[in-house]
């Protein structure tokens, strides 16, 4: 059985299994591939991969 990945909340110092956390997704029109979860204790974001800046190509 694979080992569960644990994430730490920097606000409340809680440690949670990644599979059990609620994902924070704004359903943005141009997904940048971020990975952000909500801490079940303090409701603050746990950022694994931050949002990237949207790059607009000009012709």
C-alpha positions as YAML, in Angstrom:
chain: A
units: angstrom
residues:
- id: 1
  name: UNK
  ca: [0.00, 0.00, 0.00]
- id: 2
  name: UNK
  ca: [1.49, 3.40, -0.98]
- id: 3
  name: UNK
  ca: [2.40, 5.79, 1.79]
- id: 4
  name: UNK
  ca: [0.02, 8.76, 2.12]
- id: 5
  name: UNK
  ca: [1.46, 12.17, 1.33]
- id: 6
  name: UNK
  ca: [1.15, 14.49, 4.33]
- id: 7
  name: UNK
  ca: [0.81, 18.26, 4.07]
- id: 8
  name: UNK
  ca: [1.59, 20.76, 6.84]
- id: 9
  name: UNK
  ca: [-0.39, 23.92, 7.51]
- id: 10
  name: UNK
  ca: [2.01, 26.79, 8.19]
- id: 11
  name: UNK
  ca: [-0.70, 28.71, 10.06]
- id: 12
  name: UNK
  ca: [-1.88, 26.20, 12.69]
- id: 13
  name: UNK
  ca: [0.95, 23.60, 12.39]
- id: 14
  name: UNK
  ca: [-1.54, 20.84, 11.61]
- id: 15
  name: UNK
  ca: [-0.54, 17.86, 9.50]
- id: 16
  name: UNK
  ca: [-3.08, 16.26, 7.15]
- id: 17
  name: UNK
  ca: [-3.23, 13.52, 4.54]
- id: 18
  name: UNK
  ca: [-3.41, 15.07, 1.07]
- id: 19
  name: UNK
  ca: [-6.19, 12.65, 0.02]
- id: 20
  name: UNK
  ca: [-8.46, 13.87, 2.82]
- id: 21
  name: UNK
  ca: [-8.17, 17.62, 2.18]
- id: 22
  name: UNK
  ca: [-10.64, 19.77, 0.27]
- id: 23
  name: UNK
  ca: [-9.08, 21.29, -2.85]
- id: 24
  name: UNK
  ca: [-9.38, 25.05, -3.33]
- id: 25
  name: UNK
  ca: [-10.10, 25.70, -6.99]
- id: 26
  name: UNK
  ca: [-11.49, 28.90, -8.43]
- id: 27
  name: UNK
  ca: [-12.26, 27.18, -11.75]
- id: 28
  name: UNK
  ca: [-10.33, 29.89, -13.54]
- id: 29
  name: UNK
  ca: [-10.79, 30.02, -17.30]
- id: 30
  name: UNK
  ca: [-7.09, 29.39, -17.94]
- id: 31
  name: UNK
  ca: [-5.93, 26.75, -15.48]
- id: 32
  name: UNK
  ca: [-2.33, 27.41, -14.46]
- id: 33
  name: UNK
  ca: [-1.88, 24.04, -12.76]
- id: 34
  name: UNK
  ca: [-1.85, 25.27, -9.18]
- id: 35
  name: UNK
  ca: [-2.38, 22.90, -6.27]
- id: 36
  name: UNK
  ca: [-3.97, 24.53, -3.22]
- id: 37
  name: UNK
  ca: [-5.90, 22.85, -0.40]
- id: 38
  name: UNK
  ca: [-7.97, 24.19, 2.52]
- id: 39
  name: UNK
  ca: [-6.84, 23.42, 6.08]
- id: 40
  name: UNK
  ca: [-9.76, 21.75, 7.90]
- id: 41
  name: UNK
  ca: [-8.71, 23.32, 11.21]
- id: 42
  name: UNK
  ca: [-8.07, 27.01, 10.45]
- id: 43
  name: UNK
  ca: [-9.55, 27.21, 6.89]
- id: 44
  name: UNK
  ca: [-6.35, 28.82, 5.52]
- id: 45
  name: UNK
  ca: [-4.87, 27.72, 2.18]
- id: 46
  name: UNK
  ca: [-2.15, 25.08, 2.07]
- id: 47
  name: UNK
  ca: [-0.20, 25.85, -1.10]
- id: 48
  name: UNK
  ca: [1.62, 22.93, -2.74]
- id: 49
  name: UNK
  ca: [2.07, 24.55, -6.17]
- id: 50
  name: UNK
  ca: [1.27, 28.29, -6.34]
- id: 51
  name: UNK
  ca: [-0.69, 29.90, -9.17]
- id: 52
  name: UNK
  ca: [1.43, 30.97, -12.11]
- id: 53
  name: UNK
  ca: [1.04, 34.35, -13.75]
- id: 54
  name: UNK
  ca: [-1.13, 34.26, -16.81]
- id: 55
  name: UNK
  ca: [0.89, 35.08, -19.90]
- id: 56
  name: UNK
  ca: [-0.94, 36.78, -22.74]
- id: 57
  name: UNK
  ca: [0.61, 36.45, -26.18]
- id: 58
  name: UNK
  ca: [0.46, 39.53, -28.38]
- id: 59
  name: UNK
  ca: [0.59, 39.20, -32.14]
...
